[in-house]
Amino acid sequence: MNQKKYIVIPARLKSSRLPSKPLLLIHDKPMILWVIDRAIAVQQNGIADDVYVATDDDSIAKTCEQYCQNNPNANNVKVVMTSPDHASGTDRLAEVAKLQGWADDDIVINMQGDEPLVPSSLIAQVSKLLLDKTDCVMATLAEPILTYEEFYRPSVVKVIKNQHNEALYFSRSPIPCNRDVAMADSPPNMTDTPTQALRHLGLYAYKVALLKQFGQWQQGQLEQLESLEQLRIMENGQKIAIDVACAMLPAGVDTQADLDRLNAMDLSSFLV
């Protein structure tokens, strides 16, 4: 069977911290179009076969369709309308896989719609990781946490893994805990961050078979508690492959300050 690899970019209009985020301009071009350009570059490098945008909003769909019609490099990018009621981006991808009728062994790579500068090398790495780890249903990446402040910040998702590069747990809390530091009388300092501490990156590769199951599973107690969709997979007894990223992932866009930062940067090296 010819196993295919699809890039899917989930994009929704509503965002609590930055409304209409996919359509906000970075150097006069909507952010979602920057992500499409990155996906096209990945596809042209042979890492993926096809590119899809999954959205629940007509304005996002129209913006993407018009851009792709007028851009010869993007002619094959497809836009799929999905339900506005999904609890997570993975739920949205599960609907796309069902609508497109993809085979169980095919691979879906999730490119976040608010990370317009993701390196192609990371897309290649997460895809290969899933192909190599045949007993895992999903793959993702992480990077070392170097500062005390980042280790204790709830918005930074932490992950711990075993020696086989499989995730043990994801949390917004600081894990793993250094017992000696935690029980010491003096407050922790910048050097007290465990060397095993890893920050999870929101870059995923899935087997389509998993996505078909994921859409049928109810949200688990840990997923609801931490608000982390990947825990639904672990709560259902499935394995997630994880490795340290081979390149730095530039910060995405969560706030107006993030958007201003990108608009102040020279992004010519990221142009397709």
N, C-alpha and C positions, 0 to 999 in steps of 0.2 A: 504493500500500500504506500502511496506517495504522501508522506506526512507533510502538511503545510503549516506555515507559521504566519499568523495574522497579528498586526499591530492594531489595537483598538484604543482610541482616545475618548474616555468619558468626559463629557462637558455639560455641566448644568448651570443655569443662569443664577440661581439663588445661592448666595454666600453670605453668612452672617457677618463676617468681618470685612468683606470687599464685594458689595453687590455688583452683579453683571460682570464678574471677573473675566470670563472668556472673551468678552467683547471690548475690554479696556485696551487702550492703545499703548503699544511699545514702539517708539519711533514711527508713529503714524500708521501702524499696522496692528489690527486686533491680535491679542495674545494667542488665541486659538490657532491663528494662521502661522504664527511662529512655530507652534508645536507640530502642525502639519508639515511644515518645511523640514523640521528635524526628522520626522517619521519618514518622509520621502528620501532623505539622505541615507537613513538606515536601510530602507528598501533597496535603494540603488547599490548599496554595498553588499547586497545578497543576504542580509541577515533576516529579512522577512519577505513574504510573497505579496501581501496585500495590506492596505491601510484603510481603516474605518474610523469615522467619528460617530460616537453614540451620544445623542442628546435628547432632551425632552422639551426643547425650546425651539420654536419656529424661527426666531431671529438668528440664533446660532446656526441652525441648519441652512438658512438662506445665505448667511455670510460665507459659510464654508462652501456651499454649492457654487455660488458666484465666483469665488476665488479659484476653485478647481476648474471651472469651465474656461476661465481666462488664463490659466497657467498650464502650459503644455506638460510640465513635469508632474502636475497634480491631476491629470485627466482621469486616472484610475482610482483616485481616492473616493470612497463611498460614504454617504451620510445615512445613518440609520436612526429613525425616530423610536424612542423608547419611553416607557412609562415614567411619569413624574413621581411615582410613589416608592422608588427603590430606597432601601435603607443604606446602601453603600454602593461604591463604584463597582465592586465585584458582582453585586446583584444586577447592575446594569449590563455588565459584560456577559453575564449568564443569559440575559434576555437576547442579546445580539447573537450569541452562539446558537441559541434555539431558533431564532428567526432565520438565520443563514443556513441552518442544517449542517453545521460543520461536524466532521468525524471525531469520534472519541479520542483518537490518538493525535489529533492536530493540537497545535500550541497557540495560545493567545497571550500576547505581550501587552501589558497595560502601561501606556505612556500617559502620565498625569497631565491634564490640560493646563495646569498652573506651573509646569516646569519646562519653560521654553528653551532652556540651554542644556538639556541632558546630553551627555556625550554618547556617541554611537557605540563606543567601547563598552559602556555599561549595559546597553541593550543586548549586545552580542554576548556579554558575560552571563547575564541572567538567563538568556535563552539556552546557552550551552550547559549551564548548571543543571537546568531541568532535564535536558536530554541525557546528561551523564548520570544523574541521580534517578535511576529508573524506578526506585521504590517510593519516590516522592511525587506528590500530585501538584506541587506548586514550588516555585523558587523565588527568592528575593535576595536583597543585598543589604549590607550594613557597613558602617565605618566607625573607627575608634572614637570614643568620647575622651576629650583631652582636658576638659575643664570641670571644676566642681560645679559651677553655675549651670552648665549644660546638663550635667548628670542629674541634678535635682529639679530641673525645669519640667513640669508635667506635659508641656507641648512637645517635648522631645521624647519620642517613643524608644524605649530601650528594649534590647533583645539579648538573650543568652543562648548559646548553642553548645552542642556536644562536640566530641572529637571527630565525629563523622560529618560535620557541617550540616547538622539538622537542628532546627530551632527547638529550644526547650520551652521558652515562654517569651511573650511580648508584654510590656507593661509601661505605663506612664510613671510608675514609681521607680526610684533608683535601684536597679538590680544589676549585678549581684551585690548583696550587702556584705561589707567587710566587717565581720563581727567585732574585731578588736577596736576599729575606729568607732563603730556605733555605740560601743559600751564604754568608751573612754570618757573621762571627766571633762577633758578639753574639747572645744568645738572643732569640727573637721576643717581642713584647709585645702588649698588648691591641689596639694600633692596627694590627697586622700582618695582620688578617683581610682577605682580598681582598674588594673590593666586589662581585665576581661570585659570592661564596659563597652558596649557597642550601641551606636545610634542606628535605628532601623531607617532605611531609605524606602520611600513609597514607590518602588519599582517592582513589578511582579511579572512572572510568567506562569501560566496555568495550562494544565491539560484540559481539553474541552470536556472530558468525562467528569472532571471535578466540577466544572462550572454547571453542568447539568444537575449534579447532586446539590451543589451549593444553593441554587435557587429554590430547592425543595426543603432545605433545612430551616428550622426556626432559629431565630437569634438565641444563642446560648446565654447563660447567666454571666459568664466571664466577659463575653463580647459586649453585653449591655453595660456591665460594670465599668469596663475600661474604655468602651466605645472604640474598639479595635476589631475590624471585621475578620482579620486573619485568625483570631481566636476561635471563630466558628468552625474553622477547618480542624484545628487541634482538638476542640471539644468533641468533634465527631471521629476522633481517632486516626486522623490522616497526618502524614508527615510533610513538613515544609523544609526544603533545602535552603541553606543560607550560607553566604560566604562574604568575606571582606571585599568591598568594591575595589576594582583595579584602578580606578581614577576618581577624582573628587567630583561629586555632584554639586554644581553651583546651586545656591539657594533659590528656591522657587518663589512664587508670589502669593503671599498670604495677607499682606497689609498694603496700605497706600505707600508706606515707606519703602517696601520691597519694589513696588511699581516704579517709584521715583528713582530708585537705585538703578534699575535696568534702563530707564530712559536716559540716565546720565552716563551709561557705559557705551563704549564703542563696540557694537555687536557685529561688525563686518566679518569677523572670522567665523561667525555662526550662520552666515547666509549660505543658502544652497547654491 
